[in-house]
Amino acid sequence: MPLFVILIVVSLSFYIFYKVKEVRSKASYEKSWIGSKAKVALGVFLLSFGLNEFTMVDDKIQLWIAIVFSVYGLFMMVAGYKMYKHFLPLAIEEAENSRSVQ
Protein backbone atom coordinates (compact mmCIF):
# COMPACT_ATOMS: atom_id res chain seq x y z
CA MET A 1 0.00 0.00 0.00
CA PRO A 2 1.25 3.49 -0.74
CA LEU A 3 0.41 4.65 2.79
CA PHE A 4 2.85 2.20 4.35
CA VAL A 5 5.55 3.04 1.81
CA ILE A 6 5.23 6.74 2.61
CA LEU A 7 5.31 5.97 6.33
CA ILE A 8 8.39 3.79 5.85
CA VAL A 9 10.28 6.53 4.00
CA VAL A 10 9.27 9.30 6.42
CA SER A 11 10.09 7.30 9.54
CA LEU A 12 13.45 6.21 8.12
CA SER A 13 14.21 9.86 7.34
CA PHE A 14 13.34 10.86 10.91
CA TYR A 15 15.48 8.04 12.27
CA ILE A 16 18.51 9.19 10.28
CA PHE A 17 17.86 12.83 11.25
CA TYR A 18 17.68 12.04 14.97
CA LYS A 19 20.70 9.72 14.89
CA VAL A 20 22.84 12.44 13.30
CA LYS A 21 21.50 14.95 15.82
CA GLU A 22 22.28 12.51 18.66
CA VAL A 23 25.88 12.08 17.51
CA ARG A 24 26.38 15.84 17.24
CA SER A 25 24.93 16.56 20.70
CA LYS A 26 27.38 17.13 23.54
CA ALA A 27 25.10 17.04 26.61
CA SER A 28 24.56 13.53 27.93
CA TYR A 29 20.86 13.72 28.86
CA GLU A 30 20.06 15.59 25.68
CA LYS A 31 21.87 12.87 23.74
CA SER A 32 19.77 10.19 25.45
CA TRP A 33 16.58 12.20 24.87
CA ILE A 34 17.30 12.57 21.16
CA GLY A 35 18.26 8.89 21.00
CA SER A 36 14.86 7.98 22.42
CA LYS A 37 13.18 9.93 19.62
CA ALA A 38 15.32 7.99 17.15
CA LYS A 39 14.17 4.75 18.77
CA VAL A 40 10.52 5.75 18.32
CA ALA A 41 11.17 6.55 14.65
CA LEU A 42 12.89 3.18 14.19
CA GLY A 43 9.92 1.48 15.84
CA VAL A 44 7.52 3.21 13.47
CA PHE A 45 9.72 2.13 10.55
CA LEU A 46 9.75 -1.52 11.63
CA LEU A 47 6.04 -1.57 12.45
CA SER A 48 5.06 -0.02 9.12
CA PHE A 49 7.42 -2.39 7.29
CA GLY A 50 5.79 -5.35 9.05
CA LEU A 51 2.28 -4.10 8.32
CA ASN A 52 3.25 -3.58 4.69
CA GLU A 53 4.40 -7.20 4.58
CA PHE A 54 0.97 -8.28 5.90
CA THR A 55 -0.62 -6.86 2.76
CA MET A 56 1.48 -9.14 0.54
CA VAL A 57 1.55 -12.45 2.46
CA ASP A 58 1.98 -15.51 0.23
CA ASP A 59 3.26 -18.20 2.60
CA LYS A 60 3.83 -18.89 6.29
CA ILE A 61 7.45 -17.71 6.38
CA GLN A 62 6.49 -14.31 5.05
CA LEU A 63 3.68 -14.17 7.61
CA TRP A 64 6.07 -14.93 10.48
CA ILE A 65 8.56 -12.33 9.25
CA ALA A 66 5.77 -9.74 9.13
CA ILE A 67 4.69 -10.67 12.66
CA VAL A 68 8.25 -10.44 14.01
CA PHE A 69 8.84 -7.04 12.38
CA SER A 70 5.51 -5.70 13.65
CA VAL A 71 5.97 -6.92 17.22
CA TYR A 72 9.58 -5.73 17.41
CA GLY A 73 8.59 -2.35 15.95
CA LEU A 74 5.81 -2.00 18.49
CA PHE A 75 8.24 -2.90 21.28
CA MET A 76 10.74 -0.29 20.02
CA MET A 77 8.04 2.37 19.89
CA VAL A 78 6.88 1.69 23.45
CA ALA A 79 10.43 1.51 24.82
CA GLY A 80 11.41 4.70 22.98
CA TYR A 81 8.36 6.53 24.31
CA LYS A 82 9.14 5.46 27.87
CA MET A 83 12.74 6.62 27.42
CA TYR A 84 11.47 9.90 25.98
CA LYS A 85 9.25 10.53 29.01
CA HIS A 86 12.12 9.65 31.36
CA PHE A 87 14.82 11.79 29.75
CA LEU A 88 12.75 14.86 28.85
CA PRO A 89 12.77 16.46 32.35
CA LEU A 90 16.42 15.56 32.80
CA ALA A 91 17.35 17.15 29.47
CA ILE A 92 15.39 20.30 30.36
CA GLU A 93 17.12 20.51 33.73
CA GLU A 94 20.52 19.95 32.11
CA ALA A 95 19.84 22.71 29.57
CA GLU A 96 18.75 25.13 32.30
CA ASN A 97 21.85 24.35 34.38
CA SER A 98 24.19 24.85 31.45
CA ARG A 99 22.44 28.12 30.60
CA SER A 100 22.75 29.40 34.19
CA VAL A 101 26.47 28.55 34.34
CA GLN A 102 27.24 30.70 31.32
BELHULIN-V502302 format. One line per field, one symbol per residue. ss: DSSP state (@ for helix, = for strand, . for the rest). psi: psi as a letter, one per 30 degrees, with the letter a starting at -180 (. if undefined). burial: + if it has 24 or more other ideal C-beta (glycine too) atoms within 12 Angstrom, else -. Layout:
ss=???
psi=???
burial=???
This chain:
ss=.@@@@@@@@@@@@@@@@@@@@@@@...@@@@@@@@@@@@@@@@@@@@@@@@@@@.....@@@@@@@@@@@@@@@@@@@@@@@@@@@@@@@@@@@@@@@@@@.
psi=kfeeeeeeeeeeeeeeeeeeeeefkekeeeeeeeeeeeeeeeeeeeeeeeeeeefhkeaeeeeeeeeeeeeeeeeeeeeeeeeeeefeeeeeeeeeeeefe.
burial=---+--++--+--++--+---+--+---+++++++++++++++++++++++++------------+--++--++-++--+--++--+---+-----------
